[in-house]
């Protein structure tokens, strides 16, 4: 069901008033899907009609958008016809099935799953870093129809990392990145949050959501182990960082850790620049960078935390210092809300980049 959010939009004659999109969200009832709805509601995008899609068992759920109740319906091919923007957060399998269908119907897709991220034909975009990689929303086909663009939204831990790395890379060059992530339970979705809540409130033993008890613990495993001892999350961090920064040979050394935090990922990052850079020079660059809030040493506390970042959209950076042994070494502490900037906000910002480009 397409809910018309403004019956009078089609009657307006000015360009600014008449331009409004028909938007679909696939995976609308999930944790990131609901956050996408919230981020879209506060975005600059004017929404004429909204279609909320999910699996059949979620059909009938009603969600609110800008004061209107919108029912969720099961996904089908015909529902992508006439859609100006489709936001996907339904997992890799669903994306593999429905993204080509939506794009063929002319709907531009921003997909939050891992399915398309490393496809060389699909841009992997963080607007503060590589908005130039965004193609037009639609391209003409030989059959006279329009093909919607397909854009991949990066992994949550990668997004906050590259937002902080890019201004440093642009100013001083970048040779090497070593990081440990401290990733919240919500990185596993609602299942992860529920598992942590059960441990915390009901004293239950750990569930299958995590490989060990999470409460009062840290687990050096996010996702499955690969043959070389790295996890799939660590592999994503390596490959996606290289792709977004356009540095296929960049040395990236991650260790991804799960911590008993509800929302918000933190990262302890050591990097080596091509040219020596003082802590003051790095801070000056970060202070001017888009999408970053720099926490100064004189603030209380003098560093960002997941608790403070939860519910916000920026990437928070603090504890900037040069290494005592390596003159090109810089240390950073990076924090962001993994549901917002690490997923939903970034996807909506990609859509806003299209919106502003076409304005």
C-alpha positions as CSV (number, residue, x, y, z in Angstrom):
1,X,0.0,0.0,0.0
2,X,1.4,3.4,-1.0
3,X,0.7,6.0,1.6
4,X,0.4,9.5,0.1
5,X,1.9,11.8,2.7
6,X,0.9,15.1,1.0
7,X,-2.2,15.0,-1.2
8,X,-1.5,18.5,-2.5
9,X,2.1,18.0,-3.6
10,X,1.2,17.1,-7.2
11,X,-0.9,20.3,-7.5
12,X,2.0,22.6,-6.6
13,X,3.6,24.3,-9.5
14,X,7.0,25.6,-8.2
15,X,9.9,23.3,-8.7
16,X,10.8,23.2,-5.0
17,X,7.2,22.3,-4.0
18,X,6.6,19.8,-6.8
19,X,9.8,17.8,-6.4
20,X,9.1,14.9,-4.0
21,X,10.0,11.2,-4.1
22,X,8.2,8.0,-3.7
23,X,10.3,6.0,-1.2
24,X,10.4,2.3,-0.3
25,X,12.2,0.7,2.7
26,X,12.8,-3.0,2.5
27,X,13.4,-4.5,5.9
28,X,11.4,-1.7,7.5
29,X,10.6,-3.6,10.7
30,X,14.2,-4.5,11.6
31,X,16.4,-2.4,13.9
32,X,18.2,-0.6,11.1
33,X,15.0,-0.4,9.0
34,X,13.2,1.5,11.8
35,X,16.2,3.7,12.2
36,X,16.2,4.4,8.5
37,X,12.6,5.6,8.9
38,X,13.6,7.9,11.7
39,X,16.6,9.3,9.7
40,X,14.5,9.8,6.6
41,X,11.8,11.7,8.6
42,X,14.4,14.2,9.7
43,X,16.2,14.5,6.3
44,X,15.9,17.1,3.7
45,X,14.2,14.7,1.3
46,X,10.5,15.4,0.6
47,X,8.5,12.2,0.5
48,X,5.4,12.1,-1.5
49,X,4.6,8.4,-0.9
50,X,6.1,5.8,1.3
51,X,6.1,2.0,0.9
52,X,7.3,-0.1,3.8
53,X,8.3,-3.7,2.9
54,X,9.3,-6.7,4.8
55,X,9.0,-10.5,4.9
56,X,5.4,-11.9,5.0
57,X,5.5,-12.6,8.8
58,X,6.0,-8.9,9.4
59,X,3.2,-7.8,7.1
60,X,0.5,-5.8,8.9
61,X,2.9,-4.1,11.3
62,X,2.1,-0.3,11.4
63,X,5.0,2.2,11.7
64,X,4.7,6.0,12.0
65,X,6.4,8.4,9.6
66,X,6.0,12.2,10.0
67,X,2.7,11.7,11.9
68,X,1.2,9.2,9.5
69,X,0.6,5.5,10.2
70,X,2.1,3.4,7.4
71,X,1.3,-0.4,7.2
72,X,4.1,-2.8,6.3
73,X,3.4,-5.1,3.4
74,X,5.2,-8.2,2.0
75,X,7.7,-7.4,-0.7
76,X,6.8,-8.0,-4.3
77,X,8.3,-6.9,-7.7
78,X,5.4,-4.6,-8.6
79,X,5.8,-2.5,-5.5
80,X,9.1,-1.1,-6.9
81,X,7.5,0.4,-9.9
82,X,7.5,4.2,-9.8
83,X,9.8,4.3,-6.7
84,X,12.3,7.1,-6.7
85,X,14.4,5.7,-3.8
86,X,14.6,2.3,-2.2
87,X,16.5,1.8,1.1
88,X,17.3,-1.8,1.8
89,X,18.2,-3.4,5.2
90,X,16.9,-6.9,4.9
91,X,20.1,-9.0,4.8
92,X,22.4,-10.2,2.0
93,X,20.1,-13.0,0.7
94,X,17.1,-10.6,0.3
95,X,19.2,-8.0,-1.2
96,X,20.7,-10.5,-3.7
97,X,17.1,-11.3,-4.8
98,X,15.4,-8.0,-4.7
99,X,18.0,-5.3,-5.5
100,X,18.2,-6.4,-9.2
101,X,14.4,-6.5,-9.4
102,X,14.1,-3.0,-7.9
103,X,16.9,-1.5,-10.1
104,X,15.3,-3.1,-13.2
105,X,12.0,-1.4,-12.3
106,X,13.9,2.0,-12.3
107,X,14.2,2.3,-8.5
108,X,17.6,3.4,-7.3
109,X,18.7,1.2,-4.3
110,X,20.9,2.0,-1.3
111,X,21.7,-1.4,0.2
112,X,22.9,-1.9,3.8
113,X,23.8,-5.6,3.5
114,X,27.2,-7.1,2.7
115,X,25.9,-8.6,-0.6
116,X,27.2,-5.9,-3.0
117,X,30.0,-4.1,-1.1
118,X,32.9,-5.8,-2.9
119,X,31.3,-6.0,-6.3
120,X,33.6,-3.9,-8.5
121,X,30.6,-2.6,-10.4
122,X,28.8,-1.3,-7.3
123,X,30.0,1.9,-5.6
124,X,30.7,1.6,-1.8
125,X,29.9,5.1,-0.5
126,X,30.5,7.2,2.6
127,X,29.4,10.7,1.5
128,X,32.0,12.6,3.5
129,X,34.7,10.5,1.8
130,X,33.8,9.5,-1.7
131,X,30.5,11.2,-2.7
132,X,32.1,11.6,-6.1
133,X,31.6,7.8,-6.6
134,X,27.8,8.3,-6.7
135,X,26.4,7.8,-10.2
136,X,23.1,9.4,-11.3
137,X,20.1,7.8,-9.7
138,X,18.9,6.4,-13.0
139,X,20.4,5.6,-16.4
140,X,18.6,5.2,-19.7
141,X,18.4,1.7,-21.1
142,X,18.3,0.7,-24.8
143,X,14.7,-0.6,-24.3
144,X,13.6,2.9,-23.5
145,X,13.3,2.2,-19.7
146,X,15.4,3.5,-16.8
147,X,17.8,1.4,-14.8
148,X,18.1,2.4,-11.1
149,X,21.5,2.8,-9.6
150,X,22.7,0.3,-7.0
151,X,24.8,1.7,-4.1
152,X,26.3,-0.3,-1.3
153,X,26.3,1.0,2.3
154,X,29.6,0.0,4.1
155,X,29.9,-2.0,7.3
156,X,29.3,0.0,10.4
157,X,32.9,-0.2,11.8
158,X,34.3,0.8,8.4
159,X,32.1,3.9,8.1
160,X,33.3,5.6,11.2
161,X,36.9,4.6,10.5
162,X,37.1,6.1,7.0
163,X,35.3,9.3,8.0
164,X,38.2,9.9,10.4
165,X,41.0,8.6,8.1
166,X,40.1,10.5,5.0
167,X,41.0,14.1,6.1
168,X,44.3,12.8,7.6
169,X,45.0,10.9,4.3
170,X,44.3,14.0,2.3
171,X,46.5,16.2,4.4
172,X,49.4,13.9,5.3
173,X,49.1,10.7,3.2
174,X,48.4,7.3,4.7
175,X,50.6,4.3,4.9
176,X,49.3,1.9,7.5
177,X,46.3,1.5,9.9
178,X,46.2,-0.7,13.0
179,X,43.0,-0.8,14.9
180,X,41.0,-2.6,17.6
181,X,37.2,-2.2,17.5
182,X,34.9,-2.4,20.5
183,X,31.6,-3.2,18.9
184,X,28.2,-3.1,20.7
185,X,25.6,-5.9,21.0
186,X,23.3,-4.0,18.6
187,X,25.9,-4.8,15.8
188,X,24.2,-8.2,15.9
189,X,20.8,-6.6,15.5
190,X,17.8,-7.1,17.7
191,X,19.1,-10.7,18.5
192,X,22.2,-9.3,20.0
193,X,20.5,-6.7,22.1
194,X,18.0,-9.2,23.4
195,X,20.8,-11.7,24.3
196,X,22.6,-9.0,26.3
197,X,19.4,-7.9,28.0
198,X,18.7,-11.5,29.0
199,X,22.1,-11.9,30.5
200,X,21.8,-8.6,32.3
201,X,18.2,-8.7,33.5
202,X,17.4,-12.4,33.7
203,X,20.7,-14.0,34.5
204,X,20.4,-16.3,31.5
205,X,23.4,-18.1,30.1
206,X,24.7,-16.7,26.8
207,X,22.7,-17.5,23.7
208,X,23.8,-18.4,20.2
209,X,24.0,-14.7,19.4
210,X,27.6,-14.7,20.8
211,X,30.3,-17.3,21.1
212,X,30.7,-16.6,24.9
213,X,28.9,-14.7,27.6
214,X,29.0,-11.0,26.8
215,X,28.0,-9.4,30.1
216,X,31.0,-8.5,32.1
217,X,33.2,-9.7,29.3
218,X,34.8,-8.9,26.0
219,X,34.8,-11.3,23.0
220,X,37.5,-11.0,20.4
221,X,35.3,-12.4,17.7
222,X,32.8,-10.6,15.5
223,X,31.3,-12.9,12.8
224,X,32.8,-16.2,11.8
225,X,36.5,-17.2,11.7
226,X,38.2,-17.6,8.4
227,X,40.9,-20.1,7.5
228,X,43.8,-17.7,8.3
229,X,42.5,-16.8,11.8
230,X,40.9,-13.5,10.9
231,X,37.2,-13.0,11.3
232,X,34.9,-12.1,8.5
233,X,34.3,-8.7,10.2
234,X,38.0,-8.0,10.2
235,X,38.2,-9.0,6.5
236,X,35.3,-6.5,5.8
237,X,37.2,-3.8,7.6
238,X,40.3,-4.4,5.5
239,X,38.7,-4.7,2.1
240,X,36.0,-2.0,2.5
241,X,38.5,0.6,3.8
242,X,40.7,0.0,0.8
243,X,37.8,0.3,-1.6
244,X,36.3,3.5,-0.1
245,X,39.6,5.3,0.2
246,X,40.7,4.1,-3.3
247,X,43.9,2.6,-1.8
248,X,43.9,-1.1,-2.8
249,X,47.4,-1.7,-1.3
250,X,46.8,0.1,2.1
251,X,48.0,-2.0,5.0
252,X,45.0,-2.4,7.4
253,X,45.4,-4.6,10.5
254,X,42.2,-4.9,12.5
255,X,41.1,-6.9,15.6
256,X,37.3,-6.7,16.0
257,X,36.0,-7.2,19.6
258,X,32.4,-7.5,20.9
259,X,31.7,-5.6,24.2
260,X,28.7,-5.4,26.5
261,X,27.4,-2.1,25.3
262,X,23.9,-1.7,23.8
263,X,24.6,0.9,21.0
264,X,27.8,2.5,19.8
265,X,31.0,1.2,18.4
266,X,34.4,2.5,19.5
267,X,37.8,2.1,17.8
268,X,41.3,2.5,19.0
269,X,43.3,3.4,15.9
270,X,47.0,3.7,15.3
271,X,48.0,5.0,11.8
272,X,51.1,6.0,10.0
273,X,51.1,8.9,7.7
274,X,53.3,9.5,4.6
275,X,54.7,12.7,6.1
276,X,55.2,13.6,9.8
277,X,52.3,15.2,11.4
278,X,52.0,16.8,14.8
279,X,49.0,16.1,17.1
280,X,48.0,19.8,16.8
281,X,48.1,19.6,13.0
282,X,46.0,16.4,12.9
283,X,43.5,18.0,15.3
284,X,43.3,21.1,13.1
285,X,42.5,18.9,10.1
286,X,39.9,16.9,11.9
287,X,38.2,20.0,13.4
288,X,37.4,21.1,9.8
289,X,36.4,17.8,8.4
290,X,32.7,17.1,7.6
291,X,30.8,14.7,9.8
292,X,33.3,14.8,12.6
293,X,33.0,16.1,16.2
294,X,36.4,16.5,17.7
295,X,36.5,16.2,21.5
296,X,39.2,18.4,23.0
297,X,41.5,17.6,25.8
298,X,40.0,20.4,27.9
299,X,36.5,18.9,27.8
300,X,34.9,16.8,30.5
301,X,35.4,14.0,29.9
302,X,38.2,14.6,27.4
303,X,37.1,11.8,25.1
304,X,33.9,10.5,23.4
305,X,32.1,7.4,24.6
306,X,29.5,5.1,23.0
307,X,27.0,6.2,25.6
308,X,27.4,9.8,24.6
309,X,27.4,9.0,20.9
310,X,24.3,6.9,21.0
311,X,21.4,8.6,19.2
312,X,23.6,11.0,17.3
313,X,24.8,11.1,13.7
314,X,28.4,12.4,13.7
315,X,31.6,10.4,14.1
316,X,33.2,11.5,17.4
317,X,37.0,11.6,17.6
318,X,39.2,12.2,20.6
319,X,42.5,11.3,22.3
320,X,44.5,12.5,19.3
321,X,48.2,12.1,19.9
322,X,51.4,11.4,18.1
323,X,53.3,8.2,18.7
324,X,56.3,8.5,21.1
325,X,58.5,6.2,18.9
326,X,57.4,6.7,15.3
327,X,57.3,10.4,14.1
328,X,54.7,9.5,11.5
329,X,52.5,7.6,14.0
330,X,49.2,9.0,15.1
331,X,46.7,7.6,17.7
332,X,42.9,8.2,17.6
333,X,39.9,7.1,19.5
334,X,36.8,7.0,17.3
335,X,33.2,6.5,18.4
336,X,29.9,6.5,16.5
337,X,26.3,5.2,16.8
338,X,26.4,2.0,14.7
339,X,22.7,2.0,14.0
340,X,22.7,5.6,12.8
341,X,26.0,6.7,11.1
342,X,27.1,3.1,10.9
343,X,24.0,2.1,8.9
344,X,20.8,4.1,8.6
345,X,22.2,7.7,8.6
346,X,24.8,6.9,6.1
347,X,22.2,5.4,3.7
348,X,20.0,8.4,4.0
349,X,22.9,10.7,3.5
350,X,23.7,8.9,0.3
351,X,20.1,9.6,-0.8
352,X,20.4,13.3,0.4
353,X,23.5,13.6,-1.8
354,X,21.3,12.6,-4.8
355,X,18.5,14.9,-3.7
356,X,20.9,17.9,-3.4
357,X,22.6,17.1,-6.7
358,X,19.3,17.1,-8.5
359,X,18.0,20.3,-6.8
